[in-house]
């Protein structure tokens, strides 16, 4: 199962599509494979099954091969990064991308178990090595033929990132978990989050792919979602 976002972007994982507890996992078609936005908890096999059904692989009725070339982890939580180790085993040459401020948890530094939220899922997070470490507020990534802008949007976690991709003449914003929650054990910062959301509003995105709340189409719908959460938290 999958859901089309644009001609080269598909929703391929979620609590309904892949497995209980999964965030919404998106696949972006690039010229030499697929770039994944987040990995979900532990259901890489089901996500791959979904990917093989999309036009990204099948094309015009043909049977292609699903190759994951890049995995962008938007933050360190288990529901987003838990299956990263599974994908790395399936695709050893796949490059994992994440921000430096969530790097310790993603790579398994001692004392970061609470930051991964693994206990929420009754699971043990298996660390992975990040191949491309982001450190700037804005970084242009090249995943095959696709240009992906990675924006540092701290708040939910210190190293949370959002992604902006142009496709089908639309600005597609991947705002995984921009809704929160905000907790001391995640090193959350509601102040940083407010600044991040105000920055995202200025992008005038046409489509928002959120991490748990779904896909929002149209600039007004995107702005309404972000603005409603800003109001909820007193901004």
C-alpha positions as CSV (number, residue, x, y, z in Angstrom):
1,X,0.0,0.0,0.0
2,X,1.1,3.6,-0.7
3,X,-0.2,7.1,-1.2
4,X,0.9,9.4,-4.0
5,X,2.0,12.9,-2.9
6,X,3.5,14.0,-6.3
7,X,4.8,12.2,-9.3
8,X,8.0,11.3,-7.6
9,X,7.1,11.4,-3.9
10,X,5.1,8.7,-2.2
11,X,4.0,7.9,1.3
12,X,5.2,4.3,1.8
13,X,5.1,3.8,5.6
14,X,2.9,4.6,8.6
15,X,1.1,3.0,11.5
16,X,-1.5,1.8,8.9
17,X,0.8,1.1,5.9
18,X,3.8,-0.6,7.5
19,X,3.5,-1.3,11.2
20,X,2.3,-0.2,14.6
21,X,4.2,2.8,15.9
22,X,5.7,3.8,12.6
23,X,5.9,7.5,11.7
24,X,4.9,8.4,8.2
25,X,7.8,7.4,5.9
26,X,8.2,9.0,2.5
27,X,10.0,7.9,-0.6
28,X,11.4,10.4,-3.1
29,X,12.4,9.1,-6.5
30,X,15.8,10.0,-7.7
31,X,17.5,9.0,-11.0
32,X,19.4,6.1,-9.5
33,X,17.1,4.9,-6.8
34,X,15.0,6.2,-3.9
35,X,15.7,8.6,-1.1
36,X,13.8,7.7,2.1
37,X,12.6,10.4,4.6
38,X,12.8,8.5,7.9
39,X,12.8,4.7,8.5
40,X,10.0,3.9,10.9
41,X,10.4,1.6,13.9
42,X,11.2,-1.9,12.7
43,X,9.3,-2.8,9.5
44,X,11.8,-2.2,6.7
45,X,10.5,-5.3,4.9
46,X,7.0,-4.0,4.7
47,X,8.1,-0.6,3.7
48,X,10.2,-2.1,0.9
49,X,7.1,-4.2,-0.2
50,X,5.1,-0.9,-0.4
51,X,7.9,0.8,-2.4
52,X,8.0,-2.0,-5.0
53,X,4.3,-1.3,-5.7
54,X,4.8,2.4,-6.5
55,X,5.5,3.9,-9.9
56,X,8.9,4.8,-8.6
57,X,9.8,1.2,-9.2
58,X,7.2,-0.2,-11.5
59,X,7.3,2.7,-14.0
60,X,5.0,2.2,-16.9
61,X,3.9,-1.3,-16.0
62,X,7.4,-2.7,-15.9
63,X,9.1,-4.4,-13.0
64,X,12.0,-2.4,-11.7
65,X,14.3,-2.8,-8.7
66,X,13.9,-0.8,-5.5
67,X,17.3,0.6,-4.4
68,X,17.5,2.9,-1.5
69,X,20.4,5.3,-2.1
70,X,19.8,7.8,0.8
71,X,18.1,7.8,4.1
72,X,17.4,11.1,5.8
73,X,16.7,10.9,9.5
74,X,14.7,14.0,10.5
75,X,15.5,13.3,14.2
76,X,16.6,10.6,16.6
77,X,13.3,9.1,17.8
78,X,12.8,5.4,17.5
79,X,9.6,5.7,15.4
80,X,11.7,7.6,12.8
81,X,15.1,6.0,13.1
82,X,14.5,2.6,14.5
83,X,14.6,0.7,11.2
84,X,17.7,2.5,9.9
85,X,19.9,-0.4,10.8
86,X,17.6,-2.8,8.8
87,X,17.8,-0.6,5.7
88,X,21.6,-0.3,6.1
89,X,21.8,-4.1,6.1
90,X,19.6,-4.3,3.0
91,X,21.6,-1.5,1.2
92,X,25.1,-1.2,2.6
93,X,26.0,1.6,0.2
94,X,23.0,3.7,1.3
95,X,24.1,7.0,2.8
96,X,22.4,8.0,6.1
97,X,22.0,11.8,6.7
98,X,21.2,13.6,9.9
99,X,21.9,16.7,11.9
100,X,24.9,16.9,14.3
101,X,22.7,17.9,17.2
102,X,20.9,14.5,17.2
103,X,24.0,12.6,16.2
104,X,24.9,11.2,19.7
105,X,21.5,9.5,20.1
106,X,21.4,8.2,16.5
107,X,24.9,6.8,16.9
108,X,24.2,5.3,20.3
109,X,26.2,7.4,22.7
110,X,25.9,6.3,26.3
111,X,23.1,8.0,28.2
112,X,21.0,8.9,25.2
113,X,18.4,6.1,25.6
114,X,15.7,8.5,26.7
115,X,16.3,10.8,23.8
116,X,15.5,8.0,21.3
117,X,12.2,7.3,23.1
118,X,12.8,3.6,22.7
119,X,11.0,2.8,25.9
120,X,7.8,4.3,24.5
121,X,7.8,1.4,22.0
122,X,9.1,-1.4,24.3
123,X,12.1,-1.8,22.0
124,X,15.8,-1.4,21.9
125,X,17.2,1.1,19.4
126,X,20.1,-0.2,17.4
127,X,22.5,2.6,16.5
128,X,23.7,3.4,13.0
129,X,26.6,5.5,11.7
130,X,25.6,8.7,10.0
131,X,27.5,9.2,6.7
132,X,26.6,12.8,6.0
133,X,26.4,15.1,9.1
134,X,24.5,18.3,8.7
135,X,25.7,21.3,10.7
136,X,24.3,24.4,9.1
137,X,20.9,26.1,9.3
138,X,20.3,25.2,5.7
139,X,22.1,22.6,3.5
140,X,21.5,21.7,-0.1
141,X,21.6,18.0,-0.5
142,X,22.0,16.2,-3.9
143,X,20.3,12.8,-3.9
144,X,20.8,11.6,-7.5
145,X,18.8,14.0,-9.6
146,X,17.0,15.6,-6.7
147,X,17.9,18.7,-4.9
148,X,16.7,18.6,-1.3
149,X,17.1,21.5,1.1
150,X,17.6,20.4,4.7
151,X,16.6,23.1,7.2
152,X,17.6,22.9,10.8
153,X,14.3,23.2,12.8
154,X,15.1,22.6,16.4
155,X,12.4,22.3,19.0
156,X,11.0,18.8,19.2
157,X,14.6,17.7,19.5
158,X,17.8,19.8,19.2
159,X,18.7,18.2,15.8
160,X,15.3,18.1,14.2
161,X,15.4,19.0,10.5
162,X,12.7,19.7,7.9
163,X,13.1,19.2,4.2
164,X,12.0,21.2,1.2
165,X,11.7,19.6,-2.3
166,X,10.4,21.1,-5.6
167,X,8.3,18.6,-7.5
168,X,5.5,18.9,-10.0
169,X,5.9,22.7,-9.7
170,X,5.0,22.4,-6.0
171,X,7.0,23.2,-2.9
172,X,6.8,20.0,-0.8
173,X,7.7,20.5,2.9
174,X,8.6,17.4,5.0
175,X,7.9,18.6,8.5
176,X,8.2,15.4,10.5
177,X,6.9,15.9,14.1
178,X,6.7,19.7,13.8
179,X,3.6,19.3,16.0
180,X,5.8,18.1,19.0
181,X,5.5,16.8,21.6
182,X,8.0,18.8,23.8
183,X,9.6,17.0,26.7
184,X,12.6,17.5,28.9
185,X,13.9,14.0,28.2
186,X,14.0,14.9,24.5
187,X,15.9,18.1,25.2
188,X,13.0,19.9,23.6
189,X,12.9,23.7,23.4
190,X,9.6,25.4,22.9
191,X,11.3,28.7,22.2
192,X,13.5,27.2,19.4
193,X,10.4,25.4,18.0
194,X,8.5,28.7,17.8
195,X,11.3,30.3,15.8
196,X,11.5,27.2,13.6
197,X,7.8,27.2,12.8
198,X,7.8,30.9,12.0
199,X,10.6,30.2,9.5
200,X,8.7,27.4,7.9
201,X,5.7,29.6,7.5
202,X,7.8,32.0,5.4
203,X,8.5,29.2,2.9
204,X,4.9,29.3,1.5
205,X,4.9,25.5,0.9
206,X,2.2,24.0,-1.3
207,X,2.2,20.6,0.4
208,X,3.1,19.6,4.0
209,X,4.1,15.9,4.6
210,X,3.9,15.7,8.4
211,X,5.2,12.8,10.5
212,X,2.0,11.6,12.1
213,X,-0.9,14.0,11.2
214,X,-1.0,13.3,7.4
215,X,-0.5,15.2,4.2
216,X,-1.8,18.8,3.8
217,X,-2.4,20.2,0.3
218,X,-2.6,23.8,-0.5
219,X,-0.7,26.8,0.9
220,X,-3.6,27.7,3.2
221,X,-3.9,24.2,4.6
222,X,-0.2,24.1,5.3
223,X,-0.2,27.5,7.0
224,X,-3.3,26.7,9.0
225,X,-1.7,23.5,10.4
226,X,1.5,25.3,11.5
227,X,-0.3,28.4,12.8
228,X,-2.8,26.3,14.8
229,X,0.1,24.6,16.7
230,X,1.8,28.0,17.2
231,X,-1.4,29.3,18.8
232,X,-1.8,26.2,20.9
233,X,1.6,26.9,22.5
234,X,1.0,30.6,23.0
235,X,2.8,32.1,20.0
